[in-house]
Amino acid sequence: MKDILGKVVNFATQKREAEYVEARAQRLFKTMLTVKEGRVEAAKQGIENGAALRVLVKGAWGFASVGALGAETLTEAVSDACKMAKAASSRLKAPIKLVEAKAVQDKVVLKPRKDPSKVPVEDKINTTSSLSNTVLGYDNRVKSCTIDYLDVTGTTFFMNNEGTYIEQDNLYVWLGVSATALQADVLTSSRDAVGSTAGYEVFDVETPEIVGERVAKRAVDQLRAKPPKGGTFPAVLAPNVVGTFVHEAFGHLAEADFTLSGSILAGKLGKRIASNLVTFYDDGTIDGAFGSFKYDDEGVPSQRTLLVKDGVVTGLMHNRETAHKLAAKPTGNARAKDFRVEPLIRMRNTIMEPKDRSFEELVEGVKFGYYFKRFRGGEANLDGTFQVGTQEAYEIVQGEIGEPVRNASVSGNTLETLLKVDAVGKDFELWPGICGKGQSAFVCDGGPHIRVKEVLVGGSA
């Protein structure tokens, strides 16, 4: 592969006037399963090969992708990319420039204890079927269960005209499960996920029995829950909800392309935007975490990027283009879903740093409020407004966890909410997810339990 990519890169620079060229290629093997009510509805396995060619010509980007890896096909594709860039350059107001990046030569080899590509598909069906049986057999009020399973293994290749060449093993294992429960006219839902870059051994810890009971119990417990009181209340957020808040309400605002597009973090570097108890970072180097990798899709090493330190904005997530615009260093956040698309600035493992409070200390000071334990979904806008829906929540009454509430949501303004964080726990959890931003990306988010002086609580998720 190295020789083929080298010929393509040299052709673009020597014959097509490209000042920058990068070639990404992949040889990946995927397994996908869908199980509904214990029945396998879809089962697919296959090889996915292809390459992406991106060039800068006269300060403009050009991009082409092909589902083949032959030298002739790639040469034609990079030639097309150069033509597109040259045509685009005539309408460009300012030429695109990239910050310098150190040339890298590396081969990243992964050695999982259980390589998913070597696990028979029958075993994967057994795992998902066992999970489904656990959910559906937990209680006769559980009415449905859907499971989606995915694993990806193989190798990606990266070369540019600056001397970088990287071969990098890929390994992702993902399982998402959702369930519903029904009693009288009350319908509840519950979902959970397992994700790892370590290997299929993740299911030795997150077994079908453990995950299945967790999902089913949550759905059933919510049947006796009541709607929350609408209004402004103090709240304790569990790591799962904290992670979603960090990712949705803050993380996207700290992606430098969004910052340059006018997010509320524009012009906030070095300024306080949160309580001094708040420290955020985005880290692509955590072993086994679902958002971890060694090099991004621009060949930049992954790293831990500090975003907020003691309430003060210290950094953003960058690719090489935004790093040049903002006189920063690239952070290893350029990611592409596959060879068909260009890399975007994406989060990896986005985290709030723990402090020193116990869970009991967080709860005991609340006369009446809410404990939000599991998120359902969330969204945020560039102006800083956000909403996070929850699938599991409880009242806090006189410093004690009280009755469950269902379909509760938390909303507000990100910066105002961050300033109201008045206690941060010493525990820590990290949760896997799939983030959408035009294209999907595997991520993690998490942190400790935290307490917020007040949030706006609503009864809709």
N, C-alpha and C positions, 0 to 999 in steps of 0.2 A: 504493500500500500504506500509506503514511503516514497518509492521511486515514481509511482504514478502521480501522487500529489505534487511531488517536486517538479515534474515535467509541466503540470498544469499551472503551478505558481510561476515558474520561469516563463512560460508562454505569455501569461497575462502581463508580466512586467516588461518583457523584452519585445513583445510583438503588439501589445494592445495598450501601451502607455499607462498602465495602472501604477499608481504610486504606492498602493497598499493592496495586498491580496491575502485572503484567508480561505482555506479549504477545510471543511468539516465532513468527515465520512463516518458511517456507522455500519456495523454488522451486528445486529441484535436479534435475539430470539425471545418471543413473547408467548405467554400462556394467559388466556382470559376465560373465566368461567362466570356464569350467572345461574344462581340456584334460587328458585322461588317455591315456597311451601314444600321444601324437601325434594323438589324435582329439578334436575339439571335442564335448564332452558337453552343454554348456549355454552358451547365449549369450542375454543379455537386455539390452535397453536400454529406458529409460523415464523419464518425468517423475514426480517425487514431490513433490507440493505438500501443505501442511498447516500447522496452527497449534496452538500450545500456549498456554493461558491459566492463569496462576497468580495467586492472590490471597491476601491476609491479611485475614481478617474476625474481629474480636474476638480477635486473637492466635493464630488457627489457620489453617493452610494449606488451600486448596482448589485443585484442579487439574482441568482438562479439556482434551482434545485433539480435533481434528477434521481430516478429510482434505479440507478445502475452505477457501477464502479469502474467501468472501462476507461482507459486513457483517452480514447477518441471522443467518447460521449462527454466526459468531463471537460475536455478542451473546447468542444462546441458550446457547452454550457457557460464556461467562464468567458468565452468570446461574447456570448449574448449578454452576460452581466456587464461587461465593459461597454458594449454598445448602449445599454440602458443608462449606465452612469454618465456616459458622454453626452447623451441627449438631455439628461436631467441637469447637467452642469450649466447649460445655457440659461436655465430659469432659476438658478440658485442665487439667493441674496448674499450669503456668506459661505465660503468654502468650509466643509467639515474637516476638522483636524482631530487627531488622536493623541492622547498623552503617551509619552514613551512607556514601554513595558519591557522588562528584562527578558531576553531570549531564554527559552527553556528547552532542554532535551530530556525527556523522561518517559518511562514506561511504568504505569501504575497497575500492579497486579493484585487482585483480590483473592483471598483464600478462605471462603466461608466454610464453616464446619458442615453445613448442609447446603450444597449448591442447588438452588431451585431447578436449574436446567437438568439436573440429574435425578430429581424426584419424579417418579412416574406420575402421569396425569391421573391415574387411578387413586393414588394417595392424596392428591390435591382435591379430588372429588370427595374422597372419604372425609377429609378435614372439613370441607364446607358443608357436607351433608350432616356430619356429626354436630356441627354448630347449629344448623337449622333445626335438627331434632331436639337439641337442648332448649332452644328458644320456644319452639312450638309445644314442647312437652312440659314446660315450666308451670303453666296454669291454663285452664281451659278458656280463660278470657283472652289469651293471646290468639289473635286471628290471622296474622300474616307475618311472613319473614322473607326478606329478600337479601341475598348475599352476592356481592360482586368481588371477584378475586382477579388479581393481576400480578404476574411477575415478569421482569425484564432482565435479561442477562446478555452479555456480549461485550463488544469493544467499540469505542469511538476513537477516531483519529483526527488530529488537528495539526495543520501546518500553515504558517504564514511566510511572507517574504522577508521577515526580520530575523529569521534563524530559529524560530520555535517549531519543534515537532514533538507531539505528545501522543502516546497510545495509552488509553485509559479504560480499564475494565469498568463495566456498568453492572450494578446489581440492585434491583428494587423488588421488594415484596410488599403487596398491598392487599388488604381485605377490608371491605366496608359492609356493614350489616345494619339493616333497619327492621323494625318490628312495630306492629300496631296491636293495641288491646281495646276491647269493647265491653262495656257494661251499661245496660239500659241505653240511654242516649249519649253516653260519654265515650268519646273515641280519643285515645291517646297514642302517641308515637314515641319511639326511642331509636337512637342510632349510635353506632360506635365504629371505631376503625382501628386496624392494626397496620403499622407500616415500619419497614426496616430496610437499611442498606447492609445489614450484617449477614443475613441468609435466612433460609427456611426454618432455622432453629428458633426463630422468634415465636413459633407456635408451640415450642416446648415450655415457654413461659406464659404466653397469652394463649392458653389451650382453648379448644372449642367449648369446653365445659365452663371455664372461667368467663370468657367473653359472652357466651350465650346466656348464662345466668345473669350477668351484669345488665345486658340489654333487656332481657325479659322482665327482670325485677323492676327496672326503672319504668317500663311501660305500665306494668300492673300497679305499682305504687302511686302513679299519677292519677289512676282512676278515682282515688279518694281525695285527690287534691282539690282545692278551691281556687277561684280566680283571685289574683292579687288586688290589693287596694291601689288605685291609681294615685299618683302624687309623688312628692319628693321625700326620699327616706335615706338614712344611712344604709350601707350595704357592705357585706363581706363577699368578695369574689374568690371562687376557687381557682386553682391553677389552670384548669381547662377554659374557664371564662376569661381569666387574665390573659392567657395566650391569644385567644381570639381577639380580645380588645387591643392588645399590643400589635397584632398583625393587621387587623382591619382598620382600627381607628387611628393608629399611629404609623405602622410600618409602611403602608402604601404612600403616605404623605412624605416619608423619608426616602423613597425611591427618587433619585435625582431627576429623572425625566419628568415625573409628576411635580417635583418641586419647581423645576424650570417652567412647567405649564401653569404655575400659579397656586400651588398648594399653600396652606397657611404656614408652612415651614420656610417659605421663601424669605430670605433676609433674617432668619432666626438663628443662624450659627453664632455660637457664643452667648446666646441670650437664654434666660430662664423661662421655661415653658411648663414646669412641673414642680411639685413638691421636692424638697431636697432628699426625700426617701426614694426617688424614682431614678433608676439606672436601667437603660435598655441597650441591648446589643444584638447584632445579627451575626451568627457564627456558622460557617460552613465546615468546621473541622471536628465536630463532635462525633466520636466513633459510633457507628451504627445508626445515627439519627437519620430520619427520612429526608432531610434537606442537605445532607453532607456530600461533599465530593472534593477531590484534590485540586482540580483546575476547572475554571468556568469555560464557556464556549467562545471566549476570546483568547484562551490560553493563559489567563491570569490566575495565579495561585489563589485558592480559597483561603479565607482568613477570618479572624474575629474582628468585626467592625463595631466600634463603640459609637452609638448614636446619641445617647443622652447619659450624662454623668452627673449624679446628684442634682437632677432637675434642669441641667443646662445642656442645650443642644451642642454636641461636639462633632458630629459627622453625618454624612449621608451615604446611601448605597449607590455605587457608580459603575458604569461601564467606561471604556476608554474615551468615548466621545464626550460624555458629560463631565468626566474628570478634567479634560482639557478646558472645557468651558468655564468650570468653576475653580480652576487652579488647584485641583486635588489629586490624590493618587487613586488609581483604579482599585476597587475593593473585591473583585472576583464575583460580582453579582450578575454578570451577563449570562443569560440562560436561554436556550431554545428547547422547545418541546421535542423536536426531532429535526431531521435534515430538511424538512419541507418549509421551515420558517426561519426568519432571522432572529438572532438573540435579542432579548429585552432585559431590562433591569428587573430582577426578581429577587424576592427574599429567599433565605435558606432556612436556618433555624433561628427564629426571632424570639427574644427572651427578655423577661424582666428579672433583674438580679434579686436574690433573696436578701433579707436582713436578719432580724433577731427575735421576732415575736412568735409566740406559740399560737396555735389556733384558738385556744381558750381565751388568751389575752385579747385577740381580735374581736371575739364575740361578746365578751363580758361587759364591755362598755356600751353596748347597744340596748336601749330601752325598748324600742320597736324599730324593726327594719327587716332586711331580707338577706338570706344567704343564697347566692346564685352558684349552683354547683356544676351544671353541665350546659354548654351552649347548644343552640340549634342551628344558628346561622347568623351572619352579620354583614353589614355594609357600612361604608363611610364615603364621604364626599370631600372634594378638594377644599371646601370651606371649613372642614373640621367637624361637621355634624356627623353623628354616627347612630346606629341602632344595632344592638346585639340581642337576639332572641334566645331564650333558654328553654331547655327541655326538662330540667330538674331544678327546683328552687324550694326554699322553705322560709317561713316567717322566723324572725328572731324576736323573742319576747323576754324582756328582763334578763338579757344576757344568756338565754338558753335557746337552742334550736327548737322551733315549734312545728306547727302543722305544715304540710306540703302545699305549694301553690303550683298551678300549671299555666302554661302559655304566657309566662311573664316576659317582659322585654325591658331592656335598659337603653336609654337614649340620652343624648346630650351633645355638648361640644367637647371635643377631645382635650383641648388645652385647659378649659375650665375644670374638667373632670380630673385631669392629672394634677392640678394644683390642690385638689381636695383629698388626695391620698394622704391619710394620716397615720397609717400603720402598715407594716409589711412583714409577712411571715418569714420563718427560717426554713420552711419546707421547699420542695422543688419538684415539679413534674413537667414532662415534655410530651406533647401529643402530636401525632402525625396528621397531615391533611393534604388536600390537593387544591391549589390556589388557581383561580382563573384570572387572566389579564390578557384577553385575546387568545391566549394559548395556556394550557394547563402546566403546572409545575409542582413537583413533589416538595413539600415543605414540612417543617415542624414549628410549633410555637408553644410557649409555656411560661412558667415562672412559679412564684409562691402564692399562697393565699394573701390577699390584701384587704384593707378596709378603706372605704371611701366615705367621707363625711356625709355626702348626699348625692344621689342620682335620681333621675326622673324614671319612675317605674310605671310601665303601662301593661295592659292586659292582652296585648297582641304580639305574637312572635313573628 
